[in-house]
Amino acid sequence: MQQTRSRRRPPAAMRGLPVLALLLLPVAACGGGISAGVTPVQKVIELLTGMLERGKEEKHKEEVAYSSFAEFCRITTEEKGKAIEKAASDIVALEAQISAAEAAAAELGEDVEKLDAELNGIASEKAKATALRKKESDDFQAEFKDFSESVDALERAISVLKSRDVTVTSLLDLRRHLGLPQKAEQGLRAL
């Protein structure tokens, strides 16, 4: 078996260090303001060490920021997952309530239709009964009027007979003396 080595690439800041060192060498060779006690190589090493420290600090800051962001994402994911589960169960419960309400509404709708039909029947019966009562009332009023007239005529006849000394041999003779209404005469003939 052949083993392959995987090489990790250094971060971008580290890749630029050799180039930076090469650029700083001519400045150091010209004596660009560097004190006599510090060699250009030492100066490059100091710069590289400073860059390394800043890189480590920035890496640490990024790790802390990433860690807090990852924790935020984990907590938010859990909360949203629980909210979704609750909403799903609420949807199921509400759908069941809707189905029950629709069934109750359908049943009540049928009851309303039956009651409407019953009310229509009652209204029809009431109209028939009212018409019958009106006819009976009219008949009663006509008969009552006729009887009232007959009673009145009889009362007059009685008072006339008492006041006069008339001998009546039949009811027909009485008719001639009193002038009875026609219906009363018909009633007397029937007797």
Secondary structure, DSSP 4 states (H G I P E B T S, - for coil): ----PPPPPPPHHHHTHHHHHHHHHHHHHTT-S--TTS-HHHHHHHHHHHHHHHHHHHHHHHHHHHHHHHHHHHHHHHHHHHHHHHHHHHHHHHHHHHHHHHHHHHHHHHHHHHHHHHHHHHHHHHHHHHHHHHHHHHHHHHHHHHHHHHHHHHHHHHHHHHHS-----SHHHHHHHHT--HHHHHHHHH-
